[in-house]
Amino acid sequence: MNIEQLREYCICKKGATEELPFGPDTLVFKVAGKVFLLVGLDQIGKLSFNVKCDPEYAVELREKYESTVLPGYHMNKKHWNTVYANQALSDKELFALIDHSYDLIVKALPLKIRETLSL
């Protein structure tokens, strides 16, 4: 997976927006104003991104993919993972982690907002 594929996948999610709230080096994807993925744009040759994750699943992933899935960099390490692409996980698995993050955020949104997303 490369940054273009990552961006295209995230921005196609229902209600997804992208912005640079922390400056030009960090691209953030949100749904209804809530972050579901952050990616550094200043990375050279090694794509990594932060995704929200169920706490138990987060630990399981970190144990299974020790050098690929780590506690979220600059995030709440209980709920966020940093994932390194192009290593042990396939694109399909990376997309599944993005879906998981997006779904966790959407499930926590108020019903009225979820209804506007038609999910």
ABEGO torsion letter per residue (X at the ends): XBAAAAAAAAAABBGBBBBBAAEAABBBBBBGGBBABBBBAABBGBBBBBBBBBAAAAAAAAAABAAABBBBBGBBAAABBBBBBGBABBAAAAAAAAAAAAAAAAAABBAAAAAAAGX
